[in-house]
Amino acid sequence: MWATAHRLLLLLSLAGVFTIIWLLKLRKRLKAKAWVVLLISVLHVVYGVFCVRIFAAIEGHPEAMSLYGAVFFMPIGYFVGAKIFKRPLSDVFDIFSICLIATLLLARINCLFAGCCKGRLISEGSALCWPTREIEIVYYIAFMAYFIPKVVKGKTHGEVYPLYLLSYGSLRFILEFFRESSYGKTIDWSHLWSLISIAAGLSVYVTLKHWKGKKSRNSGK
């Protein structure tokens, strides 16, 4: 069937639709016109595919996709865009991090249908695998459910992305021990990326807290 053959395209299109709706809801904070939102949403999906392909090539798998490519590379685009169009970094990162996570959620759902990135068998002779993909999907949904209302209400101040790096890196580091692709390996590429994600997330989060505390002290003088 056409839908089966083009499943990834459909899911990426759904990610684009989510991005459009989300950015339209918050376009006043981004000071963006509707047609700009549509253009950015399309570019966001295209750039995401480019990032995961390039990162997979770096890992030595040019025909595959590596989600860490989107995790590490897409925020570079957010930073450059914020600087060029002179938008607050905290708003840009908080808003677009939700778009990033929604896209990764749908990409991981595609893994369920494609049968890739699955967990190892729980035990020899068992037909059950560790639910690594399912756990990751639940994580994405829970993260979005918690932070979307906060971002909409303006209760976040740049911490969404670093907290995502920190929590996702921690989760992936653990899950990699139960992935089929990591069988027989002491450590896999994804373990390394997870550690980098944890370190980067913690570093940025602590820096943000330091700046926020310093700003509060200065305003109180």
C-alpha positions, 0 to 999 in steps of 0.5 A: 500500500502507498501509506506503508511504502511512504510511512516515514514521509507521512510521519514527517508531514505530521511533524510539519503540521504539528510545527505549523500549529505550534508556531502559529500559536506562539508566533506573536512571541516570535514576531513572525508572520503566518507565511514565515511560520509556514516556511520555517515549518517546512525548513524545520522538517527538511533540516531535521532529516539532513541532520540525522542523515549527516550524523549517521554518516559520521557514525559510519552508517550513511544509509541510516538515520541517527536521532542524535543528529537532530538533538545536537545539530538542529539547535545550531539552526535555532541559535543562528536564526535567533541571532540573525533575526534578533529574537530572544534566545530563551524564547526561540529555544523553548519554543523550537525545542518542543518542535524538535521533540515532537519530530523525534517522537514521530521518528521513533514511532516510525521505528516501531513500524519499520522494526528497527532500533528494537530492544534485545530479547529479554532472555534466551528462548523468549519472544519478548524484547526489552521495550526500548523504543516504547519507553522512549516514546512514553518519555517524549510524550511525558516531556511534552505534556509537562513543558507545553503548558509551561511554554505557552504560559511563558513560565520557561526561561531557556531551560527546556532544551538543556533539561531535554539534553540532560534527561534524554541523554540519561535515559538513552544511556541506560536504554542502550544497554538493552538495545539489540544493536549494542549486544556484545558491546561494552559501549556503543556510539550512542553511549558516548553521545548520551554522555555528551548530551548529559554533560552539555545539558547540565552545563547549560542548565547550571549556567542559566541558573547562574545568570538568572540568580545574578540577574535577580541579585542585581535587580534587587540592589 
